[in-house]
Amino acid sequence: MALQTSPETPVTVAALTSMVGDWIERLGAIWVEGQITQISRRPGTALVYLTLRDASQDVSVELTCRRNVYDQVMPPPSEGARVVVWGKPNFYRPRGRFSLTVQELRPVGIGELLARIEELKRRLAVEGLFDAGLKKRLPFLPRRVGLICGRASAAERDVLENAQRRWPAVQFEVRETAVQGATAVPQIIAALGELDADPAVDVIVIARGGGSVEDLLPFSDEQLIRAVAACETPVVSAIGHEPDSPLLDLVADLRASTPTDAAKRIVPDLREELDRVIQARERLWHAVTRLLDREEHALAGFRSRPALAAPYAMLDQRAAEIASLRDRVHRAVDHRVARDSEVLAQTLARVRALSPLATLERGYAVVQRADGAVVRKPDEVAPGDPLSLRLAGGVLAATVSGDDSSSE
């Protein structure tokens, strides 16, 4: 039943803590897993006080453990160790403080941790978080590199020095966080979100040196893996040494074997790029030179051809051919005219030889009546009929005077 209160009928703090304590005390003993962040062994007491923190959340609970229970764990747990405790929740009413009274304490073994990591790996792989198709390509030359690393760590020094040695103008946005222990995951996730939201950051590097399986556990945390998968900015994992392989390596867009290797992956080498530029310029120069030489030879070949070497020679040749043809035409026409003139003269001579005019030139005449009819016999005319006499030199008029007399 919900507690019925109002401004007129409020409950006191003592009543509230009493009710909360009653509710908590009704809970039975439970198993709880977490990471020990603080151990306090007070001299002269039979109790050991511990702080148990969630590995991926900023949540902790105080533990009260009897010394004999704590001493049964061999080797004794240390700060940062993962443990499973069996205890009963209780609530200290005077101070309103929640705690857990430990009845049994068990360290989480390496084998169990690795088994959990493998199970998480399988589950995330089924979800597709490790698919190669999701990997984002790193920029060739990032404007600014985000770096998440430990405070004053060797990993930070390796990344910064090697990257600046390769490309002196590279800029970094460094976020120093805890890289092991209970506070590592929340801090890394917060730094990751901050760098991912910065539009000037083109790539993010998460770097840490080598360590034990327990030290590298934060980089196999499910929340961190999902945060990296959700990043819009490419993420490079540079955790530990070559044999180390936390789940962060699988979800990151690029896995570097070491922080030094990450520095080589995120920026190009200035000397190598200058050498490539020089080589490219040389190849370009040789290519242009070869092209110019080839075109020059081709142009020289074109110029050596008769059509370009002596462009008027062809015209002169054609002009000479035309002149020769014209002369041939003139000669042929003259020859034809001369031949036809000769034939015409011969024909004319024959015509003239057969023409009546030739007969008239020998003294003959052609007698015609007035109607133009040729008179062949004397009886074809009568006395007094007019006649015309066609001579070689012209025409004479005459009249018939008699049948045997000459005409006038």
C-alpha positions in Angstrom: 0.0 0.0 0.0 1.3 3.5 -0.9 1.9 5.8 2.0 -0.8 8.4 2.2 0.6 11.8 3.0 -0.3 15.4 2.4 1.0 18.9 3.3 -1.2 18.8 6.4 -0.2 15.2 7.4 3.4 14.7 6.5 5.6 12.0 8.0 8.8 12.6 10.0 12.2 11.7 8.8 12.5 9.2 11.6 9.2 7.6 10.4 10.4 7.5 6.8 13.7 5.9 7.6 11.9 3.4 9.9 9.6 2.4 7.0 12.4 2.2 4.5 14.4 0.1 7.0 11.4 -2.2 7.6 11.0 -2.7 3.9 14.7 -3.4 3.3 14.9 -5.8 6.2 12.2 -7.9 4.6 14.5 -8.7 1.8 16.4 -11.9 2.0 20.1 -12.5 1.4 21.2 -12.1 -2.2 24.3 -12.6 -4.4 25.8 -9.4 -5.7 28.7 -9.0 -8.1 30.9 -5.9 -8.3 34.4 -4.5 -8.1 36.1 -3.6 -4.8 37.2 0.0 -4.8 38.0 0.5 -1.2 39.1 -1.7 1.7 39.2 -0.5 5.3 40.4 -2.7 8.1 40.1 -1.0 11.4 42.4 -2.1 14.1 40.8 -3.7 17.1 37.6 -4.6 15.3 36.3 -7.8 13.9 34.9 -6.1 10.9 36.3 -5.2 7.5 34.6 -2.4 5.5 34.6 -2.5 1.8 33.0 -0.5 -1.0 31.6 -2.5 -3.9 31.1 -0.6 -7.2 29.3 -1.5 -10.4 32.0 -2.0 -13.1 30.1 0.1 -15.7 27.9 2.4 -13.6 28.7 5.1 -11.1 26.9 3.2 -8.4 28.4 1.7 -5.2 27.3 0.1 -2.0 29.1 -0.3 1.3 29.9 -3.8 2.6 30.4 -4.9 6.1 32.3 -8.2 6.3 33.5 -10.2 9.3 37.2 -10.5 9.5 37.0 -14.4 9.5 34.9 -14.3 6.3 37.3 -11.9 4.7 40.4 -13.9 5.7 39.0 -17.1 4.3 39.6 -15.7 0.7 43.1 -16.7 -0.5 44.7 -14.7 -1.8 43.1 -11.8 0.0 41.1 -9.6 -2.3 42.6 -6.3 -3.2 41.2 -3.0 -4.6 40.1 -3.5 -8.2 39.3 -7.2 -7.7 36.0 -8.5 -8.9 34.1 -10.4 -6.3 30.7 -12.1 -5.7 29.3 -11.6 -2.2 26.4 -13.3 -0.4 24.9 -10.9 2.0 21.8 -9.4 3.5 20.8 -5.8 2.8 20.2 -3.6 5.8 19.4 0.0 6.5 21.0 2.0 9.3 18.1 4.2 10.4 19.9 7.0 12.4 22.0 7.9 9.4 19.7 6.7 6.6 22.6 4.6 5.2 22.2 1.5 3.1 24.7 -1.3 3.3 25.2 -5.0 2.8 26.3 -7.4 5.5 28.5 -10.0 3.8 28.1 -13.6 4.8 30.3 -15.1 2.1 32.9 -13.6 -0.2 34.1 -15.2 -3.5 36.6 -13.8 -5.9 35.7 -14.0 -9.6 38.3 -16.2 -11.2 40.1 -15.5 -14.5 38.5 -18.5 -16.1 35.0 -17.2 -15.2 35.8 -13.7 -16.4 37.1 -15.0 -19.7 34.0 -17.2 -20.0 31.8 -14.2 -19.4 33.7 -12.2 -22.0 33.3 -15.0 -24.5 29.6 -15.1 -23.9 29.3 -11.4 -24.3 31.4 -11.6 -27.4 29.1 -14.2 -28.9 26.0 -12.2 -28.0 27.3 -8.9 -29.5 28.5 -10.7 -32.6 25.0 -12.1 -33.1 23.7 -8.5 -32.9 26.1 -7.5 -35.6 28.2 -5.0 -33.7 31.4 -6.5 -35.0 30.4 -6.6 -38.7 33.1 -5.4 -41.1 30.5 -3.5 -43.0 30.0 -1.1 -40.1 33.6 -0.1 -39.9 34.2 3.5 -40.8 37.2 4.6 -42.9 39.8 6.8 -41.1 40.5 10.2 -42.7 43.8 10.5 -44.6 44.8 13.5 -42.6 42.6 14.3 -39.6 42.2 17.9 -38.5 42.2 16.9 -34.8 42.7 13.6 -33.1 40.8 12.8 -29.9 42.9 10.7 -27.4 41.5 8.9 -24.4 44.2 7.5 -22.2 45.5 7.3 -18.6 46.8 10.3 -16.7 50.5 10.8 -17.6 50.7 7.4 -19.1 53.2 5.8 -21.4 50.5 5.2 -23.9 49.7 8.9 -24.1 53.4 9.7 -24.6 53.8 7.0 -27.3 50.8 8.3 -29.3 51.6 12.0 -29.0 55.4 11.7 -29.7 55.1 9.2 -32.6 52.2 11.0 -34.2 54.0 14.4 -34.0 57.2 12.8 -35.2 55.4 11.6 -38.3 53.2 14.7 -38.9 54.4 17.7 -36.8 51.2 19.7 -37.4 48.9 17.2 -36.0 46.6 18.5 -33.2 45.3 16.4 -30.3 42.3 16.7 -28.0 43.4 14.6 -25.0 41.0 13.3 -22.3 42.8 11.7 -19.4 40.7 9.1 -17.6 41.0 6.0 -15.4 41.9 3.0 -17.6 41.4 0.3 -15.0 39.3 -0.1 -11.9 35.7 0.6 -11.2 35.7 4.2 -12.4 37.3 3.5 -15.8 34.2 2.6 -17.8 32.0 5.6 -16.8 34.9 8.0 -17.4 35.9 6.5 -20.7 32.3 6.6 -21.9 31.9 10.2 -20.8 35.1 11.2 -22.6 34.1 9.3 -25.7 30.7 11.1 -25.9 32.4 14.4 -25.5 34.9 13.8 -28.3 32.3 12.3 -30.6 30.2 15.4 -30.2 33.1 17.7 -31.1 32.9 18.4 -34.9 36.6 19.3 -35.1 37.6 15.8 -34.0 38.0 13.5 -37.0 39.2 10.3 -35.2 39.3 9.0 -31.6 42.0 6.9 -30.2 41.5 4.8 -27.0 45.0 3.9 -25.8 46.3 1.9 -22.8 49.5 0.0 -22.1 49.6 -3.7 -21.4 48.3 -5.3 -18.3 46.6 -8.4 -16.8 43.2 -9.7 -17.7 41.7 -7.9 -14.8 43.4 -4.6 -15.7 41.9 -4.8 -19.2 38.4 -5.8 -18.2 37.0 -2.2 -18.7 37.8 -2.5 -22.4 35.5 -5.5 -22.7 32.6 -3.9 -20.8 29.3 -4.2 -22.7 28.3 -0.5 -22.2 31.7 0.7 -23.5 31.4 -1.6 -26.5 27.9 -0.3 -27.3 29.1 3.3 -26.8 31.9 2.8 -29.3 29.5 1.1 -31.8 27.2 4.1 -31.6 30.0 6.7 -32.3 29.8 8.7 -35.5 33.5 9.4 -35.3 35.9 6.6 -36.3 37.4 4.9 -33.3 40.9 3.3 -33.1 41.6 0.8 -30.4 45.1 0.7 -29.1 44.9 -1.4 -26.0 47.9 -3.3 -24.5 50.3 -5.3 -26.6 49.9 -7.5 -29.6 48.6 -10.6 -27.7 46.0 -8.5 -25.8 42.6 -8.6 -27.4 39.7 -7.0 -25.5 36.3 -6.7 -27.1 37.0 -3.1 -27.9 39.4 -4.3 -30.6 36.5 -6.0 -32.4 34.0 -3.1 -32.3 36.5 -0.4 -33.1 36.8 0.8 -36.7 40.5 0.1 -36.6 42.6 -2.1 -34.2 46.2 -1.0 -33.5 48.5 -3.6 -31.9 50.0 -0.9 -29.6 49.7 2.8 -28.9 52.8 3.4 -31.1 51.1 1.5 -33.9 48.0 3.6 -33.5 50.1 6.8 -34.0 51.4 5.3 -37.3 47.8 4.5 -38.4 46.1 7.8 -37.7 48.5 10.2 -39.5 50.7 9.8 -42.5 54.5 10.1 -42.4 55.6 13.5 -43.6 58.8 12.3 -45.1 57.1 9.4 -46.9 54.4 11.8 -48.2 57.1 14.2 -49.4 58.9 11.3 -51.1 55.6 10.3 -52.7 55.0 13.9 -53.9 58.6 14.0 -55.4 58.1 10.6 -57.1 54.7 11.7 -58.4 56.2 14.9 -59.8 59.0 13.0 -61.4 56.5 10.5 -62.9 54.3 13.4 -64.1 57.4 15.2 -65.6 58.5 12.0 -67.4 55.0 11.4 -68.6 54.7 15.0 -69.9 58.1 14.8 -71.5 57.3 11.6 -73.2 54.1 13.0 -74.5 55.8 16.1 -75.8 58.5 14.0 -77.4 55.9 11.8 -79.1 53.9 14.7 -80.3 57.0 16.5 -81.5 58.0 13.5 -83.5 54.5 13.1 -84.9 54.5 16.8 -85.8 57.9 16.5 -87.5 56.6 13.5 -89.4 53.6 15.5 -90.5 55.8 18.5 -91.5 58.1 16.2 -93.5 55.2 15.0 -95.7 55.1 16.6 -99.2 51.7 18.1 -98.5 53.1 20.2 -95.7 56.8 20.4 -96.7 55.9 21.9 -100.1 52.2 22.7 -100.1 52.3 24.4 -103.5 54.1 21.6 -105.3 50.9 19.7 -105.6 49.1 22.8 -107.0 52.0 23.3 -109.4 51.8 19.7 -110.5 48.1 20.0 -111.0 48.5 23.3 -112.8 51.1 21.7 -115.1 48.8 18.8 -115.8 45.9 21.3 -116.5 48.2 23.3 -118.9 49.2 20.1 -120.7 45.6 19.0 -121.0 44.7 22.4 -122.3 47.5 22.3 -124.9 46.3 18.8 -125.9 42.8 20.1 -126.2 43.9 23.0 -128.3 46.0 20.8 -130.5 43.2 18.2 -130.8 40.7 21.0 -131.7 43.1 22.6 -134.2 43.8 19.2 -135.7 40.1 18.4 -135.9 39.3 21.8 -137.4 42.1 21.5 -139.9 41.0 18.0 -140.9 37.4 19.0 -141.1 38.3 22.1 -143.1 40.2 19.9 -145.6 37.2 17.5 -145.8 34.9 20.5 -146.2 37.1 22.0 -149.0 37.1 18.7 -150.8 33.4 18.3 -150.4 32.9 21.9 -151.5 35.1 21.2 -154.6 33.0 18.2 -155.4 29.8 20.2 -154.8 31.1 23.0 -157.0 32.1 20.4 -159.7 28.6 19.1 -159.7 27.0 22.5 -159.4 25.1 24.0 -162.4 27.1 27.2 -161.8 30.2 25.4 -163.0 28.4 24.7 -166.3 27.2 28.3 -166.5 30.8 29.4 -166.1 31.6 27.5 -169.3 29.2 29.8 -171.2 25.9 28.0 -170.7 22.7 29.6 -169.5 19.6 28.4 -167.8 16.4 29.6 -169.5 13.4 30.0 -167.2 9.9 31.1 -167.9 8.2 33.8 -165.9 6.9 31.2 -163.5 10.4 29.9 -162.9 10.1 26.7 -164.9 13.2 25.7 -166.8 12.7 25.7 -170.6 14.1 22.6 -172.1 12.4 22.5 -175.5 11.4 25.3 -177.9 7.8 24.3 -178.0 7.5 25.0 -174.3 7.4 28.7 -175.0 5.5 30.9 -177.5 6.6 34.0 -179.2 6.4 37.0 -177.0 6.8 35.0 -173.7 9.1 36.7 -171.3 12.2 34.6 -170.3 15.0 35.0 -167.8 18.4 33.8 -168.7 20.5 32.8 -165.7 24.2 33.2 -166.6 27.3 32.6 -164.5 27.6 36.3 -163.9 23.9 37.1 -163.3 20.4 37.1 -164.8 19.2 38.6 -168.2 15.7 39.2 -169.3 14.6 38.2 -172.7 11.5 37.8 -174.9 10.7 35.0 -177.4 10.6 36.4 -180.9 10.2 33.2 -182.9 10.7 29.6 -182.8 14.1 29.6 -184.6 15.4 33.0 -183.9 17.7 34.0 -181.2 16.3 35.8 -178.2 17.0 39.4 -177.3 
